[in-house]
Amino acid sequence: MPNEKYKILIIGSGGREHAIGWKVAQSPKCGELFFAPGNAGTAMLGTNIEIKATDIHALLEFALNENIDLTLALPDDPLALGIVDLFQANELKIFGPTKEAAQLESSKAFAKKFMDRNNLPTAQFKVFTDFAEADAYLAAQDRPQVVKVSGLALGKGVFICMTYPEARAAAEDILVRNIFGESGREIVVEDFMTGPEISIHAFSDGKNHSLFPTSQDHKRVGEGDKGPNTGGMGTIAPLPFVSHGLIQKIEETIVAPTLVSMTHESVPFSGVLYPGLMLTENGPKILEYNARFGDPETQTYMRFLESDIVDIFLACIEGKLSQLEIKWKDCYACTIVLASGGYPGDYTKGKVISGIADAEQDPHVIVFHAGTTMKDGNLVTNGGRVLGVSAVGNTLEEALQTAYNAVNKIHFEGMQYRRDIGKKALLLK
């Protein structure tokens, strides 16, 4: 039926979910739109449902009761809990990888062993559950090490350690002090790599794949890539310093063999595969896999995706991705994240936000909500990353200038953001 309208449920509450919802709402196939649990921005697009993204059985009950036609499982946690398997067992259409396939993200130990088995390029590594064994290994290393929580940690479980005492402290915090709880029962220790870091995304239906343009996130909270890791402070796309030849190499040596190897191991991957890569002097290497859309990358990607995203989701679910040509607009886009004071550490919620309408007076600007809610008639902060100010332009410089002009119109107490998003990329051109 060409005029069929789908009742669509989007799971999650961040900027990624608002951006995907914004794009889904533009599709002629979009009927009623629900978000669980959503935020103040998603409430302007559809209906927010008070169900946590991790309450997969309540989400199933809602989807069955409401006759939901299509569910988009976007965050990592419900994927790791097996929401796709649960919905599929109840004959519901859902976009995302199965629990087993999502282990590429939910277990860094699984992912590194998978890379090793399949000769995929990555740093030398060891996996530990015992602190004494990890300590002995770290003490014997003569180069910087990266200590990673194996499980999900909201982008905050990676410690770059230039010295042995730093590495020992990180391993002790995770394995002995249990600062990450269950996620930190196991750690990965790997050699530190240097080079520009980039984000690669690919739609997959389990057999075929389609690459997105390249993008770059800025993980550290402080300018000049200083301070602790966050979930991401800003993104740019496409990358002016990544050639077509390099993209081809990444597809041939990383993306395609990853998906083929998953299928060979009887764990076909359907959804969005997002390997974070480092462009080392020895070629591109995998830092880690994500089994879903990146955030804030998605806020940037949605600004210049030309194709109907509902068609893409359905093609991935139905194994028909090869029949679809995915089009991207010929422009640049960026997102500047506005975060609460204190993030990624402790922060206070409930700060009144102003200026979004002024910022969006520019037709090239969209402000995506992440940690927001309504309280006593006011839009207030409700998370660490609060807003994503996204802009498009004919050049990267133009997009960034437009975004920062918009940022200057938005205010909330304690607001922090990086003023150097895209700076390094422009120098690498």
C-alpha positions in Angstrom: 0.0 0.0 0.0 1.7 3.2 -1.2 -0.2 5.4 1.3 0.3 3.2 4.3 1.1 5.1 7.6 3.1 3.4 10.3 2.7 3.7 14.0 6.3 4.1 15.1 7.9 3.7 18.6 11.3 5.3 19.2 13.1 4.0 22.3 15.4 6.4 24.1 15.6 9.9 25.5 18.7 11.6 24.1 19.7 13.9 21.2 20.0 10.9 18.9 16.4 10.0 19.5 15.2 13.6 19.0 17.2 13.8 15.7 15.9 10.4 14.4 12.4 11.4 15.4 12.8 14.7 13.6 13.8 12.8 10.4 11.2 10.1 10.8 8.4 12.7 11.2 9.3 14.0 7.7 8.5 10.7 6.1 5.1 10.3 4.3 5.1 6.8 5.9 5.1 8.2 9.5 1.7 8.1 11.2 1.5 8.3 15.0 4.9 8.7 16.7 5.8 7.6 20.2 8.9 8.0 22.3 9.9 6.0 25.4 10.7 7.9 27.5 11.6 10.8 25.2 12.4 14.4 26.3 11.0 17.9 25.9 12.1 18.0 22.3 10.5 14.7 21.3 7.2 15.8 22.9 7.0 18.4 20.1 7.1 15.6 17.5 4.9 12.9 19.0 3.8 11.4 22.3 6.2 10.6 25.2 5.5 7.4 27.1 6.7 7.0 30.7 8.5 3.7 30.1 12.3 3.4 30.6 14.4 2.3 27.7 15.6 -0.6 29.7 12.1 -1.9 30.7 11.9 -4.1 27.6 8.9 -6.1 28.8 6.8 -3.0 29.4 7.9 -1.7 26.0 6.8 -5.0 24.4 3.4 -4.7 26.2 3.0 -1.1 25.0 3.9 -2.1 21.4 1.4 -5.0 21.4 -1.4 -3.0 23.0 -0.9 0.0 20.6 -0.4 -2.1 17.5 3.0 -0.5 16.8 4.1 -1.2 13.2 7.8 -0.3 13.6 10.0 0.1 16.7 13.5 1.7 16.6 15.7 0.4 19.4 18.4 3.1 19.4 20.3 3.1 22.7 22.9 0.5 23.7 21.2 -0.7 26.9 18.0 -2.2 25.5 20.0 -3.8 22.7 22.3 -5.5 25.2 19.2 -6.7 27.1 17.8 -8.4 24.1 14.9 -6.2 23.1 15.2 -7.1 19.4 15.0 -10.8 20.2 12.0 -10.2 22.4 10.1 -8.2 19.8 11.0 -10.6 17.0 9.7 -13.5 19.1 6.4 -11.6 19.2 6.4 -11.0 15.5 6.9 -7.2 15.8 9.1 -5.2 13.3 12.1 -3.8 15.2 15.3 -2.1 13.9 18.5 -3.1 15.6 20.9 -6.0 16.2 20.0 -9.0 18.3 21.5 -9.4 21.8 24.2 -11.7 20.5 25.2 -9.4 17.7 25.1 -6.4 20.1 27.9 -8.0 22.1 30.2 -6.2 19.6 29.4 -3.2 21.8 28.1 -4.6 25.1 31.3 -6.6 25.7 34.6 -5.1 24.7 36.3 -8.4 25.6 34.0 -10.2 23.1 34.7 -7.6 20.4 38.5 -7.7 20.8 38.5 -11.5 20.7 36.3 -11.3 17.6 38.7 -8.9 15.9 41.7 -11.1 16.8 40.0 -14.2 15.4 39.1 -12.5 12.2 42.4 -10.6 11.7 40.7 -7.2 11.9 43.1 -4.3 12.5 43.2 -3.2 16.1 45.7 -2.5 19.0 47.4 -5.4 20.8 45.4 -6.3 23.9 44.8 -8.5 26.9 41.6 -9.2 28.9 41.6 -9.4 32.7 39.1 -10.2 35.5 41.8 -10.4 38.2 43.5 -7.2 39.4 46.8 -8.8 40.4 47.2 -10.3 36.9 46.3 -7.0 35.3 48.7 -5.2 37.6 51.6 -7.6 36.7 50.9 -7.1 33.0 50.8 -3.3 33.3 54.0 -3.2 35.3 55.8 -5.0 32.5 54.7 -2.6 29.7 57.1 0.1 28.4 54.5 2.1 26.4 51.3 3.9 27.3 48.3 1.7 27.9 44.5 2.2 27.5 42.4 0.6 30.2 38.8 -0.1 29.2 35.7 -1.3 31.1 34.4 -4.3 29.1 30.7 -3.6 29.6 28.6 -0.5 28.8 29.7 2.7 30.6 28.0 5.6 28.8 31.2 6.5 27.0 33.0 7.0 30.3 34.8 3.7 30.8 38.0 4.4 28.8 41.2 5.5 30.6 44.2 6.6 28.6 47.2 6.0 30.9 50.6 7.5 30.0 52.3 5.9 33.0 52.2 2.7 35.0 50.8 4.3 38.2 47.9 5.8 36.1 47.1 2.4 34.5 47.3 0.6 37.9 44.9 3.1 39.5 42.4 2.8 36.6 42.5 -1.0 36.8 42.1 -0.9 40.6 39.2 1.5 40.4 37.4 -0.8 38.0 38.2 -4.3 39.3 38.7 -3.7 43.0 36.6 -0.6 43.8 33.9 -1.6 41.3 33.2 2.0 40.3 31.4 0.7 37.2 29.6 -2.1 38.9 28.7 -5.2 36.8 30.0 -3.5 33.6 33.5 -3.5 35.1 33.8 -7.2 36.1 36.2 -7.5 33.2 38.7 -5.1 31.6 40.5 -4.8 28.3 44.1 -3.4 28.4 45.4 -2.4 25.0 48.4 -0.5 23.6 47.8 3.2 23.2 47.5 4.3 19.5 48.0 7.8 18.0 46.4 9.5 15.1 43.1 11.3 14.2 40.0 9.5 15.6 37.0 9.1 13.2 33.5 7.6 13.4 32.3 5.2 10.7 28.6 4.2 10.4 27.0 1.7 8.1 23.5 0.5 7.7 23.3 -3.3 7.5 20.5 -5.8 6.8 22.7 -8.8 7.8 23.8 -9.4 4.2 24.3 -6.0 2.6 25.6 -2.7 3.9 25.7 1.0 3.0 28.3 3.4 4.4 27.4 6.8 5.8 29.7 9.8 5.1 32.6 10.0 7.6 32.2 11.9 10.9 34.3 12.9 13.9 33.2 13.1 17.5 35.0 15.1 20.2 35.0 12.8 23.3 37.0 14.8 25.9 35.0 17.4 27.9 37.7 20.1 27.6 39.1 22.1 24.7 42.3 20.8 23.1 41.0 17.3 24.0 41.7 17.7 27.7 39.8 16.3 30.6 37.8 13.1 31.1 35.9 11.2 28.3 32.2 12.0 27.8 29.4 10.6 25.6 30.5 13.2 23.0 30.8 17.0 23.0 30.3 17.7 19.3 30.6 16.3 15.8 31.4 17.3 12.3 30.7 15.5 8.9 31.8 14.7 6.3 35.5 14.9 7.1 37.5 17.1 4.7 40.8 15.2 5.5 39.5 11.7 4.7 39.9 10.8 1.0 37.7 8.6 -1.1 40.5 6.1 -1.3 40.8 5.9 2.5 37.0 5.4 2.8 37.3 2.5 0.3 40.1 1.0 2.3 38.1 1.3 5.6 35.1 -0.4 3.8 37.3 -3.2 2.4 39.4 -3.9 5.5 37.0 -3.2 8.4 33.3 -2.7 7.6 32.7 -5.5 5.1 34.9 -8.1 6.8 33.3 -7.3 10.2 29.8 -8.0 8.8 30.9 -11.0 6.8 32.7 -12.5 9.8 29.6 -12.0 12.0 27.5 -13.9 9.4 30.1 -16.7 9.2 29.9 -17.0 13.0 26.1 -17.3 12.7 25.5 -13.9 14.3 24.3 -11.8 11.3 24.3 -8.1 12.2 21.3 -6.0 11.2 21.0 -2.3 12.2 23.8 0.3 12.3 27.4 -0.8 12.8 29.5 2.0 14.1 33.2 1.3 14.5 35.3 4.1 16.1 38.6 4.1 14.2 42.0 5.7 14.7 44.0 6.6 11.6 47.4 5.4 12.6 50.7 5.6 10.6 50.1 1.9 9.9 46.6 2.5 8.5 43.1 2.6 10.1 42.6 0.5 13.2 39.5 -0.3 15.3 39.3 1.4 18.7 35.9 -0.1 19.5 32.6 -1.2 18.0 29.2 0.4 18.7 26.1 -1.5 17.7 23.9 1.5 17.1 23.8 5.1 15.9 26.4 7.4 17.6 25.3 10.3 19.6 26.0 13.2 18.9 27.0 12.0 15.4 23.3 11.2 14.5 22.3 14.8 15.2 24.8 15.8 12.5 23.9 13.0 10.1 20.2 13.6 10.1 20.8 17.2 8.9 22.1 16.0 5.5 20.5 12.6 5.0 18.3 13.0 1.9 16.6 9.6 1.7 13.4 8.7 3.6 14.8 7.1 6.8 11.7 5.0 7.3 12.4 3.3 4.0 16.0 2.6 5.2 14.8 1.1 8.5 12.3 -1.2 6.7 14.9 -2.3 4.1 17.3 -3.2 6.9 14.6 -5.2 8.8 13.4 -7.0 5.6 16.8 -7.8 4.1 16.3 -5.5 1.1 19.0 -2.9 1.6 20.6 -3.7 -1.7 17.4 -2.5 -3.5 17.8 1.0 -1.9 20.0 3.8 -3.0 20.7 6.0 0.1 21.3 9.6 -0.8 23.2 12.3 1.2 23.0 16.1 0.5 26.2 17.7 -0.8 26.9 19.9 2.2 28.6 19.9 5.6 27.0 19.7 9.1 28.1 19.9 12.7 26.7 19.7 16.2 27.9 21.6 19.3 26.8 19.9 22.6 25.7 22.2 25.4 26.2 20.4 28.7 25.5 21.0 32.4 28.1 22.4 34.6 30.1 19.6 36.2 29.4 17.1 33.4 30.7 14.3 33.0 30.9 14.4 36.9 28.2 15.5 39.2 25.8 18.2 38.0 22.5 19.8 39.1 19.3 19.5 37.1 16.4 21.9 36.8 18.2 24.9 35.3 15.9 27.1 33.2 16.8 27.1 29.4 16.3 30.1 27.2 17.1 31.2 23.7 16.3 28.2 21.6 13.7 30.0 19.5 16.2 32.8 18.8 18.8 30.3 17.8 16.4 28.5 15.4 15.6 31.8 13.6 18.5 30.9 11.3 17.0 28.4 8.8 20.3 26.4 8.8 20.0 25.7 12.6 18.1 23.0 14.5 18.5 22.5 18.2 18.1 18.9 19.3 17.1 18.1 22.9 18.9 15.6 25.0 18.7 16.2 28.8 15.6 18.4 28.9 12.1 18.3 30.5 9.3 20.7 31.2 8.8 21.9 34.8 6.2 24.5 35.9 5.8 25.7 32.4 9.6 26.2 31.9 12.0 24.2 29.8 14.7 23.0 32.2 17.9 20.9 32.2 17.4 17.2 33.0 20.8 15.5 32.1 24.5 15.9 31.5 24.3 16.6 27.8 21.4 19.0 27.5 21.2 20.3 23.9 22.8 19.7 20.5 23.0 22.8 18.4 23.3 21.6 14.8 23.9 23.6 11.6 24.6 23.0 7.9 26.7 24.9 5.5 28.4 24.8 2.1 31.7 24.4 3.9 32.7 23.0 7.3 33.8 26.5 8.3 30.4 27.9 7.4 28.5 25.2 9.3 30.6 25.7 12.4 30.3 29.5 12.4 26.5 29.2 12.0 26.3 26.7 14.9 28.5 28.9 17.2 26.4 32.0 16.4 23.3 30.0 17.4 25.0 28.8 20.6 25.6 32.4 21.7 21.8 32.9 21.9 21.1 30.0 24.3 21.5 30.2 28.0 21.2 28.1 31.2 23.0 28.4 34.5 26.4 26.5 34.4 26.2 25.8 30.6 29.5 24.5 29.2 30.6 23.7 25.7 33.7 23.3 23.7 34.7 26.2 21.5 37.1 24.2 19.3 34.8 21.6 17.6 36.2 20.9 14.2 39.3 22.9 14.7 41.8 20.0 14.3 39.9 18.7 11.2 40.2 22.1 9.5 44.0 22.0 10.2 44.3 18.5 8.6 42.5 19.5 5.4 
